[in-house]
Structures are given as C-alpha cells and as structure tokens.
C-alpha cells in the first residue's frame, strides 16, 4: 500500500525505530504497551507511518513540557 507521496503507508519496526531514533526493542515495547498501534502481515509487525508521526509529535510535546531536548 502506498501513499500518494510515494511513501509506503506501513513500515517495519526497524524502519520505525530509525524514524524515531530509538532501538527496535523500544518500538516493540511501545506496541506492547498500547502506545503505538501495529498490524501483522505475513508474520511481520508493521506500523502505520501516520501513527509514527502522531507518536513523535506527542513525544516531542511531552519532552518540551518537561524541559527535555528533542532530537
């Protein structure tokens, strides 16, 4: 599935980790904790690109409120 911009709508956990600048195990933890929705396809865990962006904005807002530096 592709978006009109040519980017895929779903990305792998490894790609999500790269986008968020975190370890893939942290992405799996976010999924398990319900912080990041995911889907399974052919035994692969995939994350919607829009959900990654929503999570990143929420995380950055929290970091800013708590005086932490964002990447």
C-alpha positions, -999 to 999 in steps of 0.1 A, spaced: 0 0 0 14 34 -10 5 69 -2 2 95 -29 36 109 -20 52 76 -30 59 66 6 46 33 19 17 36 44 32 9 66 68 5 77 87 -23 96 96 -20 132 132 -15 122 123 14 99 100 29 126 129 27 151 151 46 126 125 73 121 120 77 159 158 74 166 152 46 191 161 9 194 137 -16 177 131 -33 211 117 1 223 93 1 194 81 -34 203 77 -22 239 56 8 227 34 -16 207 30 -39 237 21 -10 260 -5 2 235 14 35 228 19 26 191 -7 7 171 6 -20 148 -6 -46 123 7 -80 113 12 -91 78 30 -123 67 44 -127 103 59 -92 102 49 -64 125 42 -32 106 34 3 119 14 29 100 36 58 91 9 83 102 9 66 137 47 71 139 43 108 132 14 111 157 35 93 184 66 115 176 46 147 179 31 135 212 66 125 225 82 158 214 54 178 231 59 158 264 97 163 262 92 201 256 68 204 286 93 186 308 123 207 297 140 179 278 158 183 245 142 168 214 162 152 186 
